[in-house]
Amino acid sequence: MQITLYSKPTCHLCSDVKMELLALQDEIDFVVVERNIEADPTDFERFRYLIPVLDIEGGEVLYPPHTFYTLRNALLKAHSVVGA
């Protein structure tokens, strides 16, 4: 399963989500692909006021605020769909 994390380098909330995702990789099998919104004008226009945004394969797009539990629940739900 792939998770796309839309973020930018100076975003402390993005760093927090990355750490939570790293912790969840011990429990759930997924790969994180990080997209710097500053490197893509389309991503920047779409997400500039919304980061961090997670696009979960087989699941939903998650917008802030994020908690460990909402991330975990969304990943488990998507994993059951993708892994099925």
N, C-alpha and C positions, 0 to 999 in steps of 0.2 A: 504494500500500500504506500502511496506517495502523498506527502503533505507539502503543499506550497505555502511558504511563509513570505508574505509581502511585508517588507520592513525597510529600514534605512539605517546606516551606520551609527548615527547619533541618538538613536531611540532607545532609552532605557527600558521602556515597556517591552520592546522587541527583544532585548537581551533577557529580560525576565521570562518571557514566553519560551525562548530558546532553551533556557535552563530547565524549565518544566518539561519541555518536550524530550530533552536528553534524559531526564529522570524516568519518563514514561516509556522510553525505548527498552528498558529492562523488562517491562511487562508486555508491551505490545510491539509487534514487528511492523515497522514503517521506516520510510526514508524521508528526510526533510530536504527539500529544495528551496533555498532561500533566494528571493528576488529582491534586489535593491531597487526600490521604486524611483530613486534618483537617476538610475541608469536607463530608464525607459519612459519616454514622455507619456505614453498611454497609461502605464501603471501609475505614474505620478499623478496624472489628472484624476484617475479613478479612485486612488487610495490615499492621497496626500493628507487628508484629515481623519483617516480611519485606522491607520496602522496601530498595532500589528493585526493583519488579517490572515487567516488560515483558510486555505482551500483544500478540503480533505477529499481525497479520491474515494468515491463510493459513499460520500457523506455530504455534509453541508459546508457552506462558507460561514466561518465564524468571525464575527466582528467584536471589538472590545465592548465591554470589559471582559477579560478572561480570568478564570480561576483555574487552579489545578483540577478541580472536580469537574468543571464544565468541559475542559479539554479532555480529560480522561473519559468521560461519558461519551462525548462525540467521537473520539477515536475508537472506543470499544464498539459503539454502534456501527460505525463505518467498517471496522475490521470484520464484523460478523457478516456484513453484506459482501465485501470484497473477498473474504476468505471462504464464503459459502459456495 
